[in-house]
Amino acid sequence: MQLNDIAGWDHHQKLRSGLLSLCPKIDKPMAALVFDLKQRGLLDDTLVIWAGEFGRTPVSEGGKFDLEMVGRDHHSYANTIWMVGRGLKPGFTYGATDELGFDPISGAVHVHDVHATVLHLLGFDHEQLTYYFQGRDYRLTDVAGKVIEPILA
């Protein structure tokens, strides 16, 4: 199952008011979902992933000096994803950024590694999921992707 919130998390402006409005609407329901799955013993079989398309720059954009108008731009060098459940170490943080949150300083992985890991957690070998197209074999993780072993239980 996939749930999307199309209310607007793309805060290129009005970051403060946007997050103050949206975070309370999602924090408690997400915590309740994880708590409920754990309480019912379903976390062993369920993988919950919270991710976005990009990270966010650690600096503001737009609004000049109007703190109510500033936002943050897309940032492809550092992103936060949280996952819980099926085969993952609980309460575990992997990777870190510099003091500004701009560049990774440890645990940097590629999106293909994330995909390989998710497939592994769901019981698939990403290297075996191939399809033939235009004269060559393709796979969901392209020609890359390694399972992120340190996060596995």
Phi, psi and omega in degrees: 000145177230133176244136178235143173250110182263015182291342176116082176264004185272075190275073174283347174209164180053044182301311185299307182292326178296314180289323177297332179277316188275323185302315179297335180285340184245330184301307182294315178299321179292318177297320179295320178300310181297316179299316180296316178299318180293314181300324181272000180074022183264353180293336178295333183249358185240136176248122178251128181234130175242114184208160174237181183282334183213165164277187177234141179300149179277005179239160183275160174228151176066174175073357182047253182250012179272100185297340177281344183257341186293153176223196176223144184273171175296148183217113185266359183270336181213129183219151177250131174229136170240142180225150179213148174110214188333095172082008181259150173293131178281148175061036188243135175248133179238124177092161180204158175248172175294177186296343178267349184077024184263308183244143174292140176245346174203152174069022179294134178227160177267159178301329176297326177293319177298314179297317179299320181291315179299314178299318178301314180296334178269003174093017181246147172265110185299335180285342179267346180273083183239157172219148183269129181208129177049045172088004177211160176279135174244155172225165184300332179257022180056227181258016184230200176095118175232140177296134180278085188303320184299342181267355182279143179289000000 
